[in-house]
Structure formats: structure tokens, C-alpha cells
Amino acid sequence: MTTGCSVSGTLSDDEAVLNGSAPGGSGSGSSGNSGSGSTTPPEETCQVGDQSCVNRNTFTVTSLPVPTLNDIAAFRPSPGVDHMEPDGWFVVGLDANFYATGGSSVVPGTLLGYPANVRFTPIRWRWTYGDGSSATRATRGSTWAAQGIQEFEPTPTSHVYSSPGTYYIDLTIGYRAEYNFNSGGWATITGTLWLPANRLVASVGSAKTVLVERDCSVAPAGPGCSN
């Protein structure tokens, strides 16, 4: 075991440089050599964990790898959830409101051979409404009540169906992915990761509306009320 060593170092954004010394660098020679002098081993670049460099005067630890979206295929965020208002039925010509729930999540694991965390943050929501149309939004939406508006009023994430029928609504959520190694600072992975949420099914029908003086709970025999 080597004893009497001293080590110092500096850190930059993508590398660590360690400087050290080991005993025997100066002093009197032996076996026919006399006088005093010093030896300075050459600088050497070492990979992380390379034990052959521990007794060198100076060595550089190479930077950690930069992952891509393909490299985080084994990491998955907590899935978002698609919702609709009204729940399961819509009216032709009136706005149906869609919104998603679910936020950021951090997933630990091994990334490119190193312990790491990957953080997923939803940033885009792409709805496919089942009637041949779709829309990508920069907001997840929210309920009519949360927005302080009445039912069937337009919202940033609402959609109007023009024909009766049964429709299947799919939501795909786009995530920004970030990573860190050993609890270091977060770095963004280039690109957006798109993952599916749950599928919704809704029946769309037509409805007759009439204006009445009192609602059906007060006058159940009134026009537009079922007897």
C-alpha cells in the first residue's frame, strides 16, 4: 500500500483534474547512485476507475457520457391521465372539454453504466378525437369549474363534434427529459419524448333545448321535461 501521498484537484464542467505526489520523489540514491534529485512521472489521462493511475503525479478523469432519448428507454415517468367533461357523452355542436392530470416525476436507475436520475416534465398534450381531427396543446387543460365557466363553454382544450356516434379519444403526452449523475446538476436531453395516456370512449348525440321559465326540478311537467 502506498503511504505518504498527497492529492489535490480542480473541477470544471466536464472533467476533474487531480494532482498528487508519492514518496520517493527526491533524496539520495542507492546502489551506486549518489546525489540528490527528483523524478516527475509524465502526465497521463485515465478512465474513471483506472487504478493504474493512482500513483501518477497528474491525471485527468474523462467526462461522463451524454445520453440521448434512446438511452433512457428503460426509464418511464408516472403516466398522465386523460379526462373528459361531460363524462362519457357529448352533444353535437357543443364543446366537449378534455384535460389531463399528472406532473413531473423522477425515476432512478442506471444510465450508460452509471447511477443516475431521470426527470420527466410534461410540456405538450396531443389529443386525437376519433373523428379525423387532432390538436396539440401547450396546456393540459382543466375542468370547467376550475376555470370558472359554465358547462359546454369553449376551453383551450375543448373540441366540438359535428356528427352523432361513438368516438375513441387518445392522448399522447410530450415530456422534456433531464438527467443527473450522482445527484449532480440537472442537464436536458435533446428532444421530446412522447408517451401515450389512457384511451377515452364517448357517445355523441343530438339534443333539443327549449327555454323555459322554470327548470324541470320545479316544474317537471313543463316543456322539455320528461314526465
Buried (B, 14 or more C-beta within 10 A) or exposed (E): EEEEEEEEEEEEEEEBBBBBBBEEEEEEEEEEEEEEEEEEBEEEEBEEEEEEBBBBBBBBBEEBEEBEBEBBEEBBBEEBEBBBBBEEEBBBEBBBBBBBEBEEBBBEEEBBEEEBBBBBBBEBBBBBBBBEEBBEBEEBBBEBEEBEEEEBEEBBBBBBBEEEEEBEBBBBBBBBBBBBBEEEEEEEBEEEBEBEBEEBEBEBEEEEEEEEEEEEEEEEEEEEBEE
